[in-house]
């Protein structure tokens, strides 16, 4: 997961809520590989140049396409990156300009949009439904074997109650972790 955390945008009570929310969200980080970027432009540049990603951002603008009309299989094997914006403000104008395409999740009723977790779940459900066999954006088992093993090892080590215990077990067994695996 690639993240851009611009903590300078949060002031007063919002900063406290944001910090509490980040601690809660980061609890699941032990099971993920996170890559933090200093800015939106940096994140997009990295995703496009190093990963050849096509960037899709969820956005409530008149030019956004209905997610149900996107032919996800037309992108072949090109990786895609889904951007979900801040629950209160959505994506930034910078992200809107940098994205290859924006999409919307249509809804009926008085609310303008779903909350972030619901919008993310609906987006992933659409991507999953669009993925049949080896077609579409989601493919089971497309992680390299080495990355699977590293994630499993990271998960096992992070399940130890203390980091020093995990480090001692590794050292005792003569195992040195590659730089991309960091214990939390």
Protein Blocks (a to p, Z undefined) as FASTA:
>chain_A
ZZdddfklpghjlmmmmmmmmmmmmmmmmmpccdddfbfklmmmmmmmmnopacdddddd
fkbccfklpcfklnmmaccddddddfklopafklmmmpmbdcddddedjbfbdcfklmmm
mmmmmmmmmpghjecjbdghiacfklmmmmmmmmmmmmpmbfklmmmmmmmnopacdfkl
ccZZ
